[in-house]
Amino acid sequence: MEHLVNEQIPPGSLALVAMSGGVDSSVVAAMLLEQGIRCIGVTMQHKPSGQEGDIADAKAVCQHLGIEHITVSIQEEYETFLEQEIRQVYAQGRTPNPCVLCNERMKFGLFFDKFITLSEQQQIISEEDKNRPIFYASGHYARVVKLDSGYYSVARAPYAQKDQSYFLYRLTQQQLERLRFPLGEMEKPQVRLLAEKYGLVVKQKPDSQDFCMHPSVLRPIKELPTVIVNKQGDILGSGLGISHYTIGMRRGLGVSSKIPLYVTALRPQTGEVVLGEESDLYSSQFRIDQIVYVPELLQYADAVSVRIRSMSAAQPATVTLSEDGSMIYIETQQPQRAVTPGQSAVLYHGEVVLGGGFIC
């Protein structure tokens, strides 16, 4: 697969910039404005409180740049999303990827759709704007690339510590056609320098740690107590609800043992948390469901790499599509530790995301 260029927004377009109030998205707005692109700053309000400072910062940046700023509330829909998409995953004994689902359903789905509706009601987008190509832009560290098949996909950012491609693999073709990541080929120090150049009020603001979805918010509101058992089914103790445990967990189990014990399985049907030794955590074969992929995945099925968590290194693997097309079977060259149901396995060829799904 030849080198792919990060897709850009053409001059004269309208860019709806997702502004969090942080440095990255603020620099995106300033860069695009400098390139002759009309910008509107749009901030997603998804919590009833705690975002006031960030919203104020986003507004201040837009005022400094001389562009409009709109806050779009999705609080009600977001709570429904937590209940139906996230807490249910915990209840199934899986450990979800909230950011992955939020990007697909909320941040690059409902949020922009709701802004378009709002803009029509309040005439935020002028008649002149309607004649412009309209794109969405954000400060994510990733790239939107167009493949030989004509499909769009996401590619890694070269600044590995900030690469967010893992969290963006589920974006649809419809979303990727209009979405751009202007910082995709930049490194964080460059972005900080640009913030200084543009005189942005957030130039010294610390990076967000993405704690918008704390586990205490995500867990099911009501859970049955669990039973701690070993591989043979012997009861070792009692514990909290299933959502308080994840594969590979060692601390806080409430069980004393001469050898280290780890969570090796969760059985929500029986309320059992199964403990075993570290050797029980390793696996080289697993499958993923709720899959998404581009045609190139089948072309490179014997030459992919897989990441089973956001901060893990990609591991060489081969993939096979199930006969009914509903699952992908993955085999890694080396056994992987704590392959966790509910987490995303993201498939790459080189820098390019070819697909992925949820470990089952």
KEKE-3310 file (N, C-alpha, C; in steps of 0.2 Angstrom, whole numbers, plus 5000, padded with zeros to 4 digits):
npx = (5004:5004:5011:5000:4991:4986:4970:4964:4955:4947:4952:4940:4929:4917:4920:4915:4921:4925:4926:4934:4938:4951:4969:4972:4960:4958:4969:4967:4956:4961:4971:4964:4956:4966:4970:4960:4948:4931:4925:4916:4915:4910:4904:4902:4890:4889:4887:4878:4885:4901:4908:4909:4920:4928:4919:4918:4932:4932:4923:4930:4941:4936:4930:4942:4947:4938:4926:4911:4903:4895:4886:4881:4869:4869:4864:4853:4852:4865:4865:4856:4863:4874:4867:4861:4871:4883:4883:4876:4885:4894:4886:4885:4897:4907:4921:4919:4924:4922:4925:4927:4915:4908:4914:4909:4895:4891:4900:4905:4893:4878:4881:4885:4875:4864:4868:4867:4853:4850:4856:4849:4837:4840:4846:4860:4869:4872:4864:4874:4884:4878:4881:4894:4906:4904:4913:4918:4929:4942:4953:4960:4973:4977:4974:4964:4962:4962:4959:4965:4954:4945:4938:4937:4948:4955:4971:4987:4994:5009:5015:5018:5014:5003:4994:4978:4971:4966:4955:4946:4942:4929:4922:4911:4909:4902:4904:4918:4920:4917:4924:4939:4956:4966:4978:4984:4997:5006:5016:5015:5023:5024:5011:5009:5018:5011:5000:5005:5010:4997:4992:4983:4972:4972:4984:4993:4986:4984:4985:4970:4964:4955:4944:4931:4921:4920:4923:4914:4903:4899:4896:4883:4868:4862:4867:4870:4878:4894:4902:4917:4928:4938:4947:4942:4930:4928:4923:4930:4927:4917:4911:4910:4899:4899:4904:4915:4926:4939:4947:4963:4965:4972:4974:4964:4955:4951:4954:4965:4980:4994:5000:5001:4985:4974:4961:4953:4942:4925:4908:4893:4881:4880:4886:4899:4916:4931:4946:4963:4980:4994:4998:4987:4981:4986:4984:4983:4973:4958:4941:4932:4917:4903:4909:4918:4925:4937:4938:4951:4956:4953:4962:4974:4975:4984:4994:4993:4992:4988:4980:4976:4972:4972:4985:4994:5007:5006:5003:5009:4998:4986:4971:4954:4938:4922:4911:4898:4900:4899:4909:4926:4940:4955:4972:4987:5005:5012:5007:4995:4993:4980:4968:4954:4936:4924:4933:4941:4948:4959:4963:4977:4986:5002:5002:4989:4972:4962:4951:4941:4934:4924:4931:4926)
npy = (4994:5010:5026:5036:5051:5063:5068:5084:5100:5109:5126:5139:5132:5127:5125:5115:5116:5105:5110:5108:5117:5115:5115:5109:5108:5122:5127:5120:5127:5140:5138:5133:5144:5153:5147:5151:5146:5146:5146:5139:5137:5124:5117:5102:5099:5088:5084:5088:5097:5104:5106:5120:5128:5124:5126:5140:5143:5139:5148:5160:5158:5158:5170:5178:5174:5179:5172:5163:5155:5140:5131:5115:5105:5088:5081:5073:5063:5058:5052:5042:5035:5031:5022:5012:5008:5007:5003:4992:4984:4981:4974:4962:4956:4961:4972:4988:4999:5015:5027:5023:5020:5032:5041:5036:5036:5047:5059:5061:5058:5060:5073:5082:5080:5085:5098:5103:5103:5112:5123:5126:5129:5141:5148:5148:5144:5152:5157:5158:5150:5137:5134:5131:5118:5107:5103:5093:5096:5091:5091:5079:5067:5059:5052:5055:5045:5041:5026:5013:5006:5016:5018:5027:5028:5028:5033:5030:5043:5051:5055:5045:5044:5051:5046:5043:5034:5021:5023:5028:5019:5014:5024:5029:5027:5038:5047:5049:5054:5068:5072:5079:5079:5090:5091:5079:5075:5081:5085:5086:5096:5105:5110:5117:5127:5134:5138:5148:5156:5160:5167:5162:5160:5149:5143:5139:5129:5113:5097:5088:5074:5065:5060:5060:5050:5043:5027:5025:5032:5024:5011:4999:5004:4996:4981:4963:4955:4947:4931:4925:4913:4899:4891:4878:4880:4881:4890:4906:4917:4932:4946:4963:4970:4963:4972:4979:4972:4966:4958:4951:4959:4961:4967:4972:4961:4955:4942:4931:4923:4911:4912:4924:4929:4932:4940:4929:4926:4931:4928:4933:4927:4918:4926:4925:4928:4923:4917:4915:4909:4919:4913:4909:4919:4921:4921:4916:4916:4922:4930:4943:4953:4963:4969:4980:4984:4988:4985:4981:4974:4960:4958:4960:4950:4941:4948:4957:4968:4969:4978:4977:4985:5002:5008:4998:4989:4986:4970:4957:4947:4936:4935:4929:4929:4925:4913:4917:4931:4938:4939:4940:4930:4930:4927:4928:4930:4929:4924:4934:4945:4945:4946:4954:4953:4964:4974:4984:4976:4982:4982:4983:4988:4991:5008:5010:5009:4995:4989:4982:4977:4971:4962:4945)
npz = (5000:4995:5000:5009:5008:5020:5020:5015:5019:5006:5001:5003:5008:5020:5037:5050:5066:5078:5094:5109:5119:5121:5117:5105:5096:5096:5089:5077:5072:5070:5061:5049:5047:5043:5031:5022:5024:5029:5045:5059:5076:5086:5100:5110:5122:5134:5147:5162:5171:5174:5162:5160:5161:5150:5139:5140:5137:5123:5117:5120:5112:5099:5098:5099:5086:5078:5074:5073:5087:5093:5105:5107:5114:5120:5130:5135:5125:5127:5140:5137:5128:5136:5145:5136:5127:5134:5148:5147:5141:5151:5159:5152:5155:5149:5145:5141:5127:5129:5122:5109:5105:5108:5099:5086:5088:5095:5095:5082:5076:5081:5087:5076:5067:5075:5076:5063:5061:5071:5065:5054:5059:5066:5057:5056:5047:5032:5017:5007:5013:5011:4998:4998:5000:5014:5028:5042:5056:5067:5082:5083:5083:5070:5054:5039:5026:5008:5000:4988:4984:4984:4995:5011:5025:5041:5047:5056:5066:5065:5077:5089:5102:5104:5095:5089:5082:5085:5092:5082:5073:5070:5062:5050:5032:5027:5037:5037:5024:5025:5036:5043:5049:5053:5061:5059:5054:5062:5076:5094:5100:5089:5088:5100:5098:5087:5093:5101:5091:5085:5096:5105:5119:5126:5125:5135:5141:5149:5142:5139:5148:5144:5153:5153:5154:5167:5176:5186:5182:5171:5175:5177:5186:5195:5202:5204:5218:5216:5214:5219:5211:5208:5194:5195:5200:5213:5227:5232:5238:5240:5230:5222:5210:5193:5184:5190:5188:5177:5164:5168:5179:5195:5208:5223:5224:5235:5240:5247:5244:5241:5229:5215:5209:5196:5187:5176:5169:5166:5171:5168:5168:5179:5189:5192:5195:5189:5194:5191:5187:5180:5168:5163:5157:5144:5126:5109:5099:5095:5093:5085:5085:5079:5068:5057:5042:5028:5010:5007:5018:5016:5006:5012:5022:5027:5032:5042:5057:5074:5087:5103:5113:5117:5121:5117:5108:5091:5085:5074:5064:5057:5048:5047:5039:5045:5039:5038:5038:5049:5059:5063:5064:5073:5073:5082:5080:5092:5108:5117:5131:5142:5133:5131:5132:5125:5123:5110:5095:5084:5067:5057:5042:5040:5042:5041:5045:5044:5048:5061:5077:5091:5104:5108)
capx = (5000:5008:5010:4994:4991:4981:4965:4963:4949:4949:4950:4933:4924:4915:4922:4912:4926:4923:4930:4933:4941:4958:4974:4972:4955:4959:4974:4964:4951:4966:4975:4959:4955:4972:4970:4955:4942:4926:4925:4911:4916:4905:4906:4897:4889:4886:4886:4875:4890:4908:4911:4908:4927:4930:4915:4921:4938:4931:4920:4935:4946:4932:4930:4949:4948:4932:4922:4905:4903:4889:4886:4876:4868:4866:4864:4848:4854:4871:4863:4853:4869:4877:4862:4860:4877:4889:4881:4874:4891:4897:4881:4886:4903:4912:4924:4918:4928:4917:4928:4926:4907:4906:4916:4905:4888:4890:4905:4905:4887:4873:4883:4885:4868:4860:4870:4864:4846:4849:4858:4843:4831:4842:4849:4867:4873:4869:4863:4880:4887:4875:4884:4901:4907:4904:4917:4919:4936:4943:4960:4962:4979:4975:4973:4959:4966:4958:4962:4965:4947:4940:4935:4941:4950:4959:4978:4990:4998:5017:5017:5015:5012:4997:4990:4971:4968:4963:4948:4942:4941:4922:4919:4908:4911:4898:4907:4925:4920:4916:4928:4946:4960:4971:4984:4986:5004:5010:5018:5012:5027:5023:5004:5010:5021:5006:4995:5009:5009:4991:4990:4977:4971:4973:4991:4997:4982:4986:4981:4964:4965:4949:4941:4924:4917:4923:4920:4908:4897:4897:4894:4876:4866:4860:4871:4870:4885:4897:4905:4924:4929:4944:4946:4939:4923:4928:4921:4936:4925:4912:4914:4906:4896:4903:4907:4920:4932:4941:4952:4970:4965:4975:4973:4957:4951:4948:4956:4972:4983:5001:5003:4997:4979:4972:4954:4954:4935:4919:4902:4888:4875:4881:4888:4905:4922:4935:4953:4968:4987:4996:4999:4980:4979:4988:4980:4985:4967:4952:4937:4929:4910:4901:4915:4919:4932:4937:4939:4958:4957:4954:4968:4980:4973:4989:4999:4990:4994:4982:4981:4970:4971:4974:4992:4998:5010:5003:5006:5008:4993:4982:4963:4949:4931:4918:4907:4892:4902:4898:4914:4933:4945:4962:4978:4993:5011:5014:5002:4994:4991:4973:4963:4948:4930:4922:4938:4942:4954:4959:4968:4981:4992:5006:4999:4982:4967:4958:4945:4941:4928:4924:4933:4921)
capy = (5000:5016:5031:5040:5058:5065:5072:5091:5104:5114:5133:5141:5127:5129:5119:5115:5114:5103:5114:5106:5122:5114:5118:5106:5110:5129:5128:5118:5133:5146:5135:5133:5151:5156:5144:5154:5142:5149:5141:5139:5133:5120:5113:5097:5099:5081:5083:5094:5101:5102:5109:5127:5131:5122:5130:5147:5144:5138:5154:5165:5157:5160:5178:5180:5173:5182:5167:5161:5149:5137:5125:5110:5100:5082:5078:5068:5058:5055:5048:5036:5031:5027:5017:5007:5006:5006:5000:4985:4980:4979:4969:4956:4953:4963:4979:4992:5005:5020:5032:5021:5020:5039:5044:5034:5037:5054:5065:5062:5056:5064:5080:5086:5080:5090:5105:5105:5104:5118:5129:5127:5133:5147:5151:5149:5143:5157:5154:5158:5144:5131:5133:5129:5111:5108:5098:5093:5096:5091:5091:5072:5065:5054:5055:5052:5044:5037:5019:5011:5004:5022:5019:5031:5025:5031:5030:5032:5049:5049:5056:5039:5045:5055:5043:5041:5030:5015:5025:5030:5014:5013:5029:5026:5031:5044:5052:5050:5058:5075:5073:5080:5080:5095:5090:5072:5074:5086:5083:5091:5103:5110:5113:5122:5133:5137:5141:5154:5161:5163:5171:5159:5161:5142:5141:5135:5124:5106:5092:5084:5067:5061:5057:5062:5045:5039:5020:5025:5034:5019:5005:4998:5007:4990:4975:4958:4953:4942:4926:4924:4906:4897:4887:4872:4882:4882:4897:4909:4923:4936:4952:4968:4968:4961:4978:4981:4968:4966:4952:4953:4962:4957:4970:4973:4955:4952:4935:4929:4917:4911:4914:4929:4927:4937:4938:4926:4926:4934:4924:4937:4923:4915:4931:4922:4930:4917:4918:4910:4911:4923:4909:4908:4925:4922:4918:4919:4915:4925:4932:4949:4954:4969:4971:4985:4984:4991:4979:4980:4969:4954:4958:4959:4946:4937:4953:4963:4969:4970:4981:4974:4990:5008:5009:4992:4989:4982:4963:4953:4943:4934:4936:4925:4931:4919:4911:4922:4938:4942:4939:4940:4926:4933:4923:4932:4926:4928:4925:4941:4944:4948:4948:4956:4954:4970:4979:4984:4974:4986:4979:4988:4986:4997:5014:5011:5005:4991:4987:4980:4975:4970:4955:4941)
capz = (5000:4994:5005:5008:5010:5024:5016:5018:5017:5001:5003:5001:5011:5027:5042:5057:5070:5085:5099:5116:5123:5122:5113:5098:5092:5095:5084:5071:5069:5068:5055:5044:5045:5039:5024:5018:5025:5034:5051:5064:5081:5088:5106:5112:5129:5135:5154:5165:5174:5174:5156:5160:5159:5143:5134:5140:5133:5116:5115:5120:5106:5093:5099:5097:5079:5074:5071:5077:5091:5095:5109:5105:5120:5118:5137:5136:5121:5129:5145:5134:5125:5142:5147:5131:5124:5138:5154:5145:5139:5157:5162:5149:5157:5144:5147:5134:5124:5128:5118:5102:5103:5108:5092:5081:5089:5098:5093:5075:5073:5083:5088:5070:5065:5079:5074:5056:5062:5074:5061:5049:5063:5069:5051:5057:5040:5027:5010:5004:5016:5008:4992:5000:5003:5021:5031:5050:5058:5075:5084:5084:5080:5066:5047:5035:5019:5003:4998:4981:4983:4984:5002:5016:5031:5046:5047:5062:5066:5066:5084:5091:5109:5103:5090:5091:5076:5088:5094:5077:5068:5068:5059:5044:5025:5027:5042:5034:5018:5027:5042:5042:5055:5051:5065:5058:5052:5066:5083:5099:5101:5084:5089:5105:5095:5083:5098:5103:5085:5084:5102:5108:5126:5129:5123:5140:5144:5149:5138:5142:5150:5142:5159:5152:5156:5173:5177:5191:5178:5166:5178:5179:5192:5200:5200:5209:5220:5213:5218:5217:5211:5204:5188:5196:5202:5220:5229:5236:5242:5237:5228:5220:5203:5187:5181:5194:5187:5170:5163:5170:5185:5201:5214:5225:5223:5241:5240:5249:5240:5241:5222:5212:5206:5191:5184:5169:5165:5169:5169:5171:5169:5186:5193:5194:5193:5189:5195:5189:5187:5175:5162:5160:5153:5137:5121:5102:5095:5097:5088:5086:5082:5077:5064:5052:5038:5021:5006:5008:5024:5013:5002:5016:5028:5030:5033:5046:5064:5078:5093:5107:5118:5114:5122:5116:5102:5086:5084:5068:5065:5051:5050:5043:5040:5046:5033:5037:5038:5055:5064:5061:5068:5073:5076:5082:5080:5099:5113:5119:5138:5144:5128:5135:5129:5125:5121:5103:5092:5078:5062:5053:5037:5040:5046:5039:5049:5039:5051:5068:5081:5098:5106:5111)
cpx = (5004:5007:5004:4994:4985:4976:4964:4956:4951:4947:4943:4927:4922:4917:4919:4918:4924:4928:4929:4935:4948:4963:4973:4967:4955:4964:4971:4960:4956:4969:4970:4957:4960:4973:4964:4948:4937:4925:4919:4913:4910:4907:4900:4897:4885:4885:4882:4879:4897:4912:4911:4915:4929:4926:4917:4927:4937:4928:4925:4940:4942:4931:4936:4950:4943:4928:4916:4906:4896:4890:4880:4875:4865:4865:4859:4850:4860:4869:4860:4858:4873:4873:4862:4866:4883:4888:4879:4879:4894:4892:4882:4893:4909:4915:4924:4924:4923:4919:4926:4919:4905:4908:4911:4898:4887:4894:4905:4898:4881:4875:4882:4878:4864:4862:4867:4857:4846:4851:4853:4838:4833:4846:4857:4871:4869:4868:4869:4884:4884:4878:4891:4901:4908:4908:4917:4927:4937:4951:4963:4969:4979:4975:4968:4963:4961:4962:4961:4958:4942:4937:4940:4942:4954:4966:4981:4993:5005:5019:5014:5012:5005:4992:4983:4967:4964:4956:4943:4940:4934:4919:4917:4911:4908:4902:4914:4925:4920:4921:4936:4950:4966:4978:4987:4993:5009:5011:5016:5016:5025:5016:5005:5013:5016:5001:4999:5008:5003:4988:4984:4977:4972:4980:4995:4992:4984:4982:4975:4966:4960:4945:4933:4919:4921:4919:4914:4902:4894:4894:4886:4874:4864:4864:4870:4877:4888:4900:4912:4926:4936:4942:4942:4931:4923:4927:4927:4933:4919:4915:4908:4903:4901:4907:4913:4927:4933:4946:4959:4970:4968:4974:4965:4952:4948:4949:4963:4974:4991:5004:4998:4991:4977:4964:4955:4947:4930:4913:4896:4881:4874:4883:4895:4911:4928:4942:4958:4975:4988:4996:4992:4978:4981:4984:4982:4979:4961:4947:4934:4922:4909:4907:4913:4925:4931:4939:4947:4960:4958:4960:4974:4979:4978:4995:4997:4994:4988:4984:4975:4968:4974:4982:4996:5001:5006:5007:5004:5003:4990:4975:4959:4942:4927:4913:4901:4894:4901:4903:4921:4937:4952:4967:4984:4999:5013:5008:5001:4991:4984:4969:4956:4941:4927:4926:4939:4948:4954:4965:4971:4985:4996:5003:4992:4977:4963:4952:4946:4934:4929:4926:4927:4923)
cpy = (5006:5021:5035:5046:5060:5070:5079:5094:5109:5121:5135:5137:5130:5123:5120:5112:5112:5105:5112:5111:5120:5117:5115:5108:5118:5130:5126:5124:5138:5144:5136:5140:5154:5153:5146:5149:5145:5144:5143:5135:5130:5116:5108:5097:5092:5080:5089:5099:5099:5104:5116:5130:5130:5126:5137:5148:5143:5145:5160:5164:5159:5167:5181:5179:5176:5178:5165:5155:5146:5131:5121:5105:5094:5078:5072:5062:5054:5050:5041:5032:5027:5021:5011:5004:5004:5002:4993:4981:4977:4973:4962:4953:4956:4970:4983:4997:5011:5025:5030:5022:5028:5042:5042:5036:5045:5059:5066:5060:5061:5071:5084:5086:5085:5097:5107:5106:5111:5124:5131:5131:5140:5151:5153:5149:5147:5153:5153:5151:5138:5130:5131:5121:5112:5102:5099:5093:5095:5090:5084:5071:5058:5057:5052:5051:5040:5031:5018:5009:5010:5023:5024:5027:5030:5028:5033:5039:5047:5050:5051:5040:5048:5051:5041:5037:5024:5017:5028:5025:5012:5018:5027:5030:5037:5049:5054:5054:5066:5077:5074:5081:5084:5094:5083:5071:5078:5082:5088:5097:5108:5113:5118:5128:5137:5141:5148:5159:5164:5167:5168:5159:5154:5139:5137:5130:5117:5102:5089:5077:5062:5057:5059:5056:5040:5032:5021:5028:5029:5013:5005:5001:5001:4984:4970:4957:4947:4937:4925:4916:4905:4893:4881:4873:4882:4889:4900:4915:4926:4943:4957:4965:4966:4967:4981:4977:4968:4960:4955:4957:4958:4960:4971:4967:4953:4945:4934:4923:4917:4913:4920:4927:4933:4935:4935:4925:4929:4930:4928:4932:4920:4920:4928:4926:4925:4919:4913:4913:4915:4919:4908:4914:4926:4918:4921:4918:4918:4928:4939:4949:4961:4973:4976:4984:4987:4985:4977:4975:4962:4953:4957:4955:4942:4942:4959:4963:4971:4973:4979:4979:4996:5009:5003:4992:4984:4975:4960:4948:4941:4934:4932:4928:4925:4918:4916:4929:4942:4943:4938:4936:4929:4928:4927:4927:4924:4928:4932:4940:4948:4951:4948:4957:4961:4976:4978:4980:4978:4983:4984:4984:4992:5002:5014:5006:5001:4988:4985:4978:4974:4963:4951:4934)
cpz = (5000:4999:5004:5011:5015:5021:5020:5016:5012:5003:5000:5004:5017:5031:5048:5062:5077:5090:5106:5121:5125:5117:5106:5094:5091:5089:5077:5068:5067:5061:5049:5042:5041:5032:5020:5019:5030:5039:5056:5070:5084:5094:5108:5119:5130:5143:5157:5169:5173:5167:5155:5158:5152:5138:5134:5136:5126:5114:5115:5114:5100:5093:5096:5089:5075:5071:5076:5081:5094:5100:5108:5111:5117:5125:5137:5132:5124:5135:5142:5131:5131:5144:5142:5128:5128:5144:5153:5143:5146:5160:5158:5150:5153:5147:5141:5133:5124:5123:5110:5100:5103:5101:5087:5082:5091:5094:5086:5071:5075:5084:5082:5067:5068:5077:5067:5057:5066:5070:5056:5053:5065:5063:5053:5051:5035:5021:5006:5006:5012:5001:4992:5001:5010:5024:5039:5051:5065:5076:5085:5080:5077:5059:5044:5028:5015:5000:4991:4979:4982:4991:5006:5022:5036:5046:5053:5061:5068:5073:5088:5098:5109:5098:5092:5086:5079:5090:5089:5071:5065:5064:5052:5037:5025:5031:5039:5028:5020:5033:5040:5049:5053:5055:5063:5057:5056:5073:5088:5100:5096:5085:5095:5102:5090:5088:5100:5097:5084:5091:5105:5116:5130:5127:5128:5144:5144:5145:5142:5143:5148:5148:5159:5154:5161:5174:5181:5188:5174:5169:5178:5185:5197:5197:5206:5212:5216:5217:5215:5217:5207:5198:5189:5199:5210:5222:5234:5240:5238:5235:5226:5213:5198:5184:5184:5193:5179:5170:5164:5176:5191:5207:5216:5224:5229:5243:5242:5246:5241:5234:5220:5208:5202:5189:5177:5165:5169:5167:5172:5172:5176:5191:5196:5191:5194:5190:5193:5189:5180:5168:5159:5156:5146:5132:5114:5097:5098:5092:5090:5082:5081:5073:5059:5048:5031:5017:5006:5013:5021:5009:5006:5023:5031:5032:5037:5053:5068:5085:5097:5113:5115:5115:5120:5109:5097:5085:5078:5069:5058:5053:5045:5044:5040:5040:5032:5037:5044:5060:5060:5066:5067:5076:5076:5082:5087:5103:5116:5126:5138:5138:5131:5131:5130:5122:5113:5101:5085:5073:5058:5047:5037:5045:5045:5043:5043:5042:5059:5071:5088:5100:5110:5112)
residu = (MET:GLU:HIS:LEU:VAL:ASN:GLU:GLN:ILE:PRO:PRO:GLY:SER:LEU:ALA:LEU:VAL:ALA:MET:SER:GLY:GLY:VAL:ASP:SER:SER:VAL:VAL:ALA:ALA:MET:LEU:LEU:GLU:GLN:GLY:ILE:ARG:CYS:ILE:GLY:VAL:THR:MET:GLN:HIS:LYS:PRO:SER:GLY:GLN:GLU:GLY:ASP:ILE:ALA:ASP:ALA:LYS:ALA:VAL:CYS:GLN:HIS:LEU:GLY:ILE:GLU:HIS:ILE:THR:VAL:SER:ILE:GLN:GLU:GLU:TYR:GLU:THR:PHE:LEU:GLU:GLN:GLU:ILE:ARG:GLN:VAL:TYR:ALA:GLN:GLY:ARG:THR:PRO:ASN:PRO:CYS:VAL:LEU:CYS:ASN:GLU:ARG:MET:LYS:PHE:GLY:LEU:PHE:PHE:ASP:LYS:PHE:ILE:THR:LEU:SER:GLU:GLN:GLN:GLN:ILE:ILE:SER:GLU:GLU:ASP:LYS:ASN:ARG:PRO:ILE:PHE:TYR:ALA:SER:GLY:HIS:TYR:ALA:ARG:VAL:VAL:LYS:LEU:ASP:SER:GLY:TYR:TYR:SER:VAL:ALA:ARG:ALA:PRO:TYR:ALA:GLN:LYS:ASP:GLN:SER:TYR:PHE:LEU:TYR:ARG:LEU:THR:GLN:GLN:GLN:LEU:GLU:ARG:LEU:ARG:PHE:PRO:LEU:GLY:GLU:MET:GLU:LYS:PRO:GLN:VAL:ARG:LEU:LEU:ALA:GLU:LYS:TYR:GLY:LEU:VAL:VAL:LYS:GLN:LYS:PRO:ASP:SER:GLN:ASP:PHE:CYS:MET:HIS:PRO:SER:VAL:LEU:ARG:PRO:ILE:LYS:GLU:LEU:PRO:THR:VAL:ILE:VAL:ASN:LYS:GLN:GLY:ASP:ILE:LEU:GLY:SER:GLY:LEU:GLY:ILE:SER:HIS:TYR:THR:ILE:GLY:MET:ARG:ARG:GLY:LEU:GLY:VAL:SER:SER:LYS:ILE:PRO:LEU:TYR:VAL:THR:ALA:LEU:ARG:PRO:GLN:THR:GLY:GLU:VAL:VAL:LEU:GLY:GLU:GLU:SER:ASP:LEU:TYR:SER:SER:GLN:PHE:ARG:ILE:ASP:GLN:ILE:VAL:TYR:VAL:PRO:GLU:LEU:LEU:GLN:TYR:ALA:ASP:ALA:VAL:SER:VAL:ARG:ILE:ARG:SER:MET:SER:ALA:ALA:GLN:PRO:ALA:THR:VAL:THR:LEU:SER:GLU:ASP:GLY:SER:MET:ILE:TYR:ILE:GLU:THR:GLN:GLN:PRO:GLN:ARG:ALA:VAL:THR:PRO:GLY:GLN:SER:ALA:VAL:LEU:TYR:HIS:GLY:GLU:VAL:VAL:LEU:GLY:GLY:GLY:PHE:ILE:CYS)
# end
